[in-house]
Amino acid sequence: MEGVPRLPMLSFEVKRSPKKFDFAGKLQQLIAQKYHEDPDKYMNEIHELEALRASAVYASMDFNGCSTLKRYYCQLHFIKNRFPWSPSDHKLLHFTWQDIATGIQVSVPDIDFEIACVLYNIGSLHTQLGAADSRTSSEGMKISCTHFQCAAWAFEKLLEMQKEKHEGYFRGDLGREMLTFLSIVSLAQAQECILEKSMVDQRKHTITAKVAAQIVDFYGEALKFLSGTKEDTPVADTVNSSLAKQWKKYVEFKMGFYQCITYLYQGLQTEDQQQLGARVAYYKAALDKLGETEKLIKGIPKQEVK
């Protein structure tokens, strides 16, 4: 496996909630108002919910933390479906989270905002776990791939929420352009793991070439959202300039690198088919693209390249 290139993966920061939320008082009030029951009967469950939120907000950066976030995410959906929420009920619940892109604390009286922020953290933590694995074993490649696929699911789910809700808090790090960028990068990195496995398993050259080409397409699409060639506000205008530059360097480098891999395996494919002229053309294209890519890697710190 030493001959298989394993490039560093991008991971994304989780959101933080700087304020402790008083679930006990708010839910007691809702239980008394909506069901005319004694809310004290449910104090054990309410305190468990408060403890779960505290653990989720400061979730550990490991599998246990990911599990905690998902349990809290499910509990939030249970609460949302259990209580018949009205606009006045939402005003009781002000959830506060920090916008990663701006550093500004955003407070919203809507449980869906809490759900969105937790879902964002599920996606971000999956990218961190996927990037942390060295992928030196077949199992490691599969695990990393699963993490990036789960991250893409979380960001796609947020995009679905945005379409349904049309709320003003879906901006900044929860904006459509940002979420789309995060989703595409996660899918690209999942595909990188598949490519590594394909190369290790020595699958057919045509299959490996197609997998590599898909990675190039993903990163090309991500670059459009990052640079603003789409008809949207570019992601680079949402995050700080140094982070935007770092992401751009990685995306451009990986596009070039995996284009080299694509040409290489297309050349190997044509060699299998005894198309010697096409083989030479593909190998030359790979060599030329490699020269361009070598210039791009100069902008990436050496310690970040495996």
C-alpha positions as CSV (number, residue, x, y, z in Angstrom):
1,M,0.0,0.0,0.0
2,E,3.0,2.3,0.3
3,G,2.8,3.1,-3.4
4,V,-0.7,4.4,-3.1
5,P,-0.9,8.2,-2.7
6,R,-2.7,9.4,0.4
7,L,-3.3,13.1,0.4
8,P,-4.4,15.0,3.4
9,M,-8.1,15.6,3.8
10,L,-9.9,18.8,4.7
11,S,-11.9,18.8,7.9
12,F,-14.3,21.4,9.2
13,E,-14.7,23.2,12.5
14,V,-17.7,22.5,14.8
15,K,-20.0,25.2,16.0
16,R,-20.1,26.2,19.6
17,S,-23.0,27.3,21.8
18,P,-21.6,29.8,24.4
19,K,-24.7,29.9,26.6
20,K,-26.2,27.2,28.8
21,F,-29.8,26.6,27.8
22,D,-32.5,26.3,30.5
23,F,-34.4,23.4,29.2
24,A,-35.9,22.6,32.6
25,G,-37.8,25.9,33.1
26,K,-39.0,26.1,29.5
27,L,-40.2,22.6,29.2
28,Q,-41.9,22.8,32.6
29,Q,-43.8,25.8,31.4
30,L,-44.8,24.0,28.1
31,I,-46.0,20.9,29.9
32,A,-48.1,22.9,32.3
33,Q,-49.6,25.0,29.6
34,K,-50.2,22.4,26.9
35,Y,-51.1,19.3,28.9
36,H,-52.2,20.7,32.2
37,E,-50.0,18.2,34.0
38,D,-47.6,18.6,36.9
39,P,-44.2,19.2,35.2
40,D,-42.3,18.0,38.3
41,K,-43.2,14.4,37.3
42,Y,-40.9,14.8,34.3
43,M,-37.9,16.4,36.0
44,N,-35.7,13.4,35.8
45,E,-36.2,13.2,32.0
46,I,-35.8,17.0,31.6
47,H,-32.5,17.0,33.6
48,E,-31.3,14.1,31.4
49,L,-32.0,16.2,28.4
50,E,-30.1,19.1,29.8
51,A,-27.1,16.9,30.5
52,L,-27.3,15.4,27.0
53,R,-27.3,18.9,25.5
54,A,-24.3,19.9,27.6
55,S,-22.4,16.8,26.4
56,A,-23.4,17.4,22.8
57,V,-22.4,21.1,22.8
58,Y,-18.9,20.1,24.0
59,A,-18.8,16.7,22.3
60,S,-15.5,14.9,22.3
61,M,-13.8,14.7,18.9
62,D,-14.2,10.9,18.6
63,F,-16.8,8.2,17.9
64,N,-18.4,8.8,21.3
65,G,-18.8,12.5,20.6
66,C,-20.4,11.6,17.3
67,S,-22.8,9.2,19.0
68,T,-23.7,11.9,21.6
69,L,-24.5,14.4,18.9
70,K,-26.8,12.0,17.1
71,R,-28.6,11.0,20.3
72,Y,-29.3,14.7,21.0
73,Y,-30.4,15.2,17.4
74,C,-32.9,12.4,17.8
75,Q,-34.1,13.8,21.1
76,L,-34.7,17.2,19.6
77,H,-36.9,15.7,16.9
78,F,-38.8,13.8,19.5
79,I,-39.4,17.0,21.5
80,K,-40.4,18.9,18.3
81,N,-43.0,16.2,17.4
82,R,-44.2,15.7,21.0
83,F,-45.2,19.3,21.6
84,P,-47.6,21.2,19.3
85,W,-45.4,24.2,18.8
86,S,-47.0,27.6,18.3
87,P,-45.2,30.9,17.5
88,S,-45.6,31.9,21.2
89,D,-44.0,28.6,22.3
90,H,-41.0,29.2,20.1
91,K,-40.4,32.5,21.8
92,L,-39.7,30.6,25.1
93,L,-36.8,28.8,23.4
94,H,-33.9,31.0,22.5
95,F,-31.0,28.9,21.3
96,T,-27.6,30.6,20.9
97,W,-24.8,29.4,18.7
98,Q,-21.7,31.1,17.3
99,D,-21.4,31.5,13.5
100,I,-18.1,30.0,12.5
101,A,-17.8,32.3,9.5
102,T,-18.3,35.6,11.3
103,G,-17.6,34.7,15.0
104,I,-20.9,36.4,15.9
105,Q,-23.3,34.8,18.4
106,V,-26.7,34.1,16.8
107,S,-29.7,33.7,19.1
108,V,-32.9,32.3,17.5
109,P,-36.3,31.4,19.1
110,D,-36.7,28.2,17.0
111,I,-36.0,24.6,17.9
112,D,-35.2,24.0,14.2
113,F,-32.2,26.3,14.6
114,E,-30.9,24.1,17.4
115,I,-31.5,21.0,15.2
116,A,-29.7,22.7,12.3
117,C,-26.6,23.6,14.4
118,V,-26.4,20.1,15.9
119,L,-26.7,18.5,12.4
120,Y,-23.9,20.9,11.2
121,N,-21.7,19.6,14.0
122,I,-22.5,16.0,13.1
123,G,-21.3,16.7,9.6
124,S,-18.2,18.6,10.7
125,L,-17.2,15.9,13.3
126,H,-17.5,13.2,10.7
127,T,-15.0,15.1,8.5
128,Q,-12.6,15.4,11.4
129,L,-12.8,11.6,12.1
130,G,-12.5,10.8,8.4
131,A,-9.4,13.1,8.0
132,A,-7.8,11.7,11.2
133,D,-7.4,8.1,9.9
134,S,-4.1,7.4,8.1
135,R,-5.9,5.1,5.6
136,T,-2.9,2.8,5.6
137,S,-5.2,-0.3,5.7
138,S,-8.1,-1.4,3.7
139,E,-10.4,-1.1,6.7
140,G,-9.1,2.4,7.4
141,M,-10.0,3.5,3.9
142,K,-13.5,2.1,4.3
143,I,-14.0,3.9,7.7
144,S,-12.8,7.2,6.3
145,C,-15.0,6.8,3.3
146,T,-18.0,6.2,5.5
147,H,-17.2,9.2,7.7
148,F,-17.1,11.5,4.6
149,Q,-20.3,10.0,3.2
150,C,-22.0,10.6,6.6
151,A,-20.7,14.2,6.5
152,A,-22.1,14.8,3.1
153,W,-25.5,13.4,4.2
154,A,-25.6,15.8,7.1
155,F,-24.8,18.9,4.9
156,E,-27.3,17.7,2.3
157,K,-30.0,17.3,5.0
158,L,-29.3,20.9,6.1
159,L,-29.8,22.1,2.5
160,E,-33.2,20.3,2.5
161,M,-34.1,22.1,5.8
162,Q,-33.1,25.4,4.2
163,K,-35.4,24.8,1.3
164,E,-38.3,24.0,3.6
165,K,-37.8,26.7,6.2
166,H,-36.6,29.7,4.3
167,E,-35.5,31.2,7.6
168,G,-33.1,34.1,8.0
169,Y,-30.7,32.2,10.1
170,F,-29.7,30.0,7.1
171,R,-26.8,32.3,6.2
172,G,-23.1,32.5,7.1
173,D,-21.9,29.0,8.0
174,L,-25.5,27.8,7.4
175,G,-25.8,29.5,4.0
176,R,-26.7,27.6,0.9
177,E,-23.3,28.2,-0.8
178,M,-21.3,27.1,2.3
179,L,-23.4,24.0,2.9
180,T,-23.1,23.0,-0.8
181,F,-19.4,23.5,-0.7
182,L,-19.0,21.4,2.4
183,S,-21.2,18.6,0.9
184,I,-19.3,18.5,-2.4
185,V,-15.9,18.4,-0.6
186,S,-17.1,15.6,1.6
187,L,-18.3,13.6,-1.4
188,A,-15.0,14.3,-3.1
189,Q,-13.0,13.0,-0.1
190,A,-15.2,9.9,0.1
191,Q,-14.4,9.3,-3.5
192,E,-10.7,9.7,-2.8
193,C,-11.0,6.8,-0.3
194,I,-12.7,4.7,-3.0
195,L,-9.9,5.5,-5.4
196,E,-7.2,4.5,-3.0
197,K,-9.0,1.2,-2.4
198,S,-9.4,0.7,-6.2
199,M,-5.7,1.2,-6.7
200,V,-4.8,-1.1,-3.8
201,D,-7.1,-3.8,-5.2
202,Q,-5.7,-3.3,-8.7
203,R,-9.1,-3.0,-10.2
204,K,-9.5,-2.5,-14.0
205,H,-7.8,0.6,-15.3
206,T,-11.0,1.9,-16.8
207,I,-12.8,1.8,-13.4
208,T,-9.9,3.5,-11.6
209,A,-9.8,6.2,-14.3
210,K,-13.6,6.9,-13.9
211,V,-13.3,7.1,-10.1
212,A,-10.4,9.6,-10.4
213,A,-12.3,11.7,-13.0
214,Q,-15.3,11.9,-10.7
215,I,-13.0,13.4,-8.0
216,V,-11.8,16.0,-10.4
217,D,-15.5,16.9,-11.3
218,F,-16.4,17.2,-7.6
219,Y,-13.5,19.5,-6.8
220,G,-14.2,21.5,-9.9
221,E,-17.7,22.1,-8.7
222,A,-16.5,22.9,-5.2
223,L,-14.1,25.5,-6.7
224,K,-17.0,27.2,-8.4
225,F,-18.8,27.8,-5.1
226,L,-15.6,28.8,-3.4
227,S,-14.6,31.3,-6.0
228,G,-18.0,32.6,-6.8
229,T,-18.2,31.6,-10.5
230,K,-21.7,30.4,-9.6
231,E,-24.4,33.0,-9.5
232,D,-24.2,33.1,-5.7
233,T,-22.2,34.8,-3.0
234,P,-18.8,33.0,-3.0
235,V,-17.9,31.0,0.0
236,A,-14.6,32.9,0.0
237,D,-16.6,36.0,1.0
238,T,-18.2,34.2,3.9
239,V,-15.2,32.8,5.8
240,N,-12.0,34.6,6.7
241,S,-9.5,35.2,3.9
242,S,-6.7,32.9,5.2
243,L,-9.1,30.0,5.5
244,A,-10.5,30.7,2.1
245,K,-7.0,30.7,0.6
246,Q,-6.1,27.5,2.3
247,W,-9.2,25.7,1.0
248,K,-8.6,27.1,-2.5
249,K,-5.0,25.8,-2.5
250,Y,-6.1,22.3,-1.5
251,V,-9.0,22.2,-4.0
252,E,-6.8,23.4,-6.9
253,F,-4.0,21.0,-6.0
254,K,-6.3,18.0,-5.7
255,M,-8.0,18.8,-9.0
256,G,-4.6,18.8,-10.7
257,F,-3.3,15.7,-8.9
258,Y,-6.3,13.6,-9.6
259,Q,-6.4,14.8,-13.2
260,C,-2.8,13.3,-13.4
261,I,-4.2,10.0,-12.0
262,T,-7.0,10.1,-14.5
263,Y,-4.7,10.6,-17.4
264,L,-2.3,7.9,-16.1
265,Y,-5.0,5.2,-15.9
266,Q,-6.5,6.3,-19.2
267,G,-3.1,5.7,-20.6
268,L,-2.9,2.3,-19.0
269,Q,-6.3,1.4,-20.3
270,T,-5.3,2.3,-23.9
271,E,-2.1,0.3,-23.5
272,D,-4.2,-2.7,-22.6
273,Q,-6.1,-2.1,-25.8
274,Q,-2.9,-1.8,-27.8
275,Q,-3.7,1.8,-28.7
276,L,-0.1,3.0,-28.5
277,G,-0.6,6.4,-30.0
278,A,-3.3,7.3,-27.5
279,R,-1.2,5.8,-24.7
280,V,1.6,8.2,-25.4
281,A,-0.8,11.2,-25.6
282,Y,-2.3,10.3,-22.2
283,Y,1.1,9.8,-20.5
284,K,2.3,13.2,-21.9
285,A,-0.9,14.9,-20.6
286,A,-0.3,13.3,-17.2
287,L,3.3,14.5,-17.2
288,D,2.3,18.1,-18.2
289,K,-0.4,18.2,-15.6
290,L,2.0,16.9,-13.0
291,G,4.3,19.8,-13.7
292,E,1.5,22.3,-13.2
293,T,0.5,20.5,-10.0
294,E,4.0,20.7,-8.6
295,K,3.7,24.5,-8.6
296,L,0.4,24.4,-6.7
297,I,1.8,22.3,-3.9
298,K,4.3,25.0,-3.0
299,G,1.5,26.9,-1.3
300,I,0.6,24.1,1.0
301,P,2.7,23.7,4.3
302,K,4.9,20.6,4.1
303,Q,3.6,19.2,7.4
304,E,0.1,19.0,5.9
305,V,1.1,16.8,3.0
306,K,1.5,13.1,3.8
